[in-house]
Amino acid sequence: SSSSSSIDNSNNSSSSSGGVGGGDKRDMTEWSVMWADSGLNVDKIVRQCKSFQRVNHYPGMVHIYRKSHLARAMGRMQKIHAEAYDYYPRSWVLPAEHADMLRYLSSGSPRSTSTSSTSSSSRCVIIKPSGGAQGKGIYLAMSPKAVKPTEDAVAQVYIARPLLLDGYKFDLRIYALVTCCDPLRVLIYR
């Protein structure tokens, strides 16, 4: 689902639409702040912004917030600095690496990583839609037949014995506000 919200500077009201402009050519100049969640070409929007307008994304940020782009980048870093990135589970970007992931699921020769404690008889991958959020569309696959061959997703070795807090799995998230990219300025609330 794509959504964006723009805040009109003149009357302080909010409106929501599926994209910028929504058919009304005046919309591109009648807002000061736009909150774009997904489905919009933020890079294009930022290039068209007036000097007083602000958008909640920087151009190119898709390369770290979209799962497929992040998995590719993490894979490259693992090849260069294997020990520093050993915490990141083996990942495949689908559909491009679908055949390799299927070989992992069906073969007896494990591709061991420090985070993988699965044996060949109990191999499992977790499939996450590349553009997904809030856990939607995530599923586990132990059989090659369970994975759709054309799916736009990231598959990762499922960690059999993850770190738990009081018996529960958990996420650790640090929210940061990037106020400038050049020079890089990041604010983190304590």
Disulfide bonds with the S-S distance in Angstrom:
none
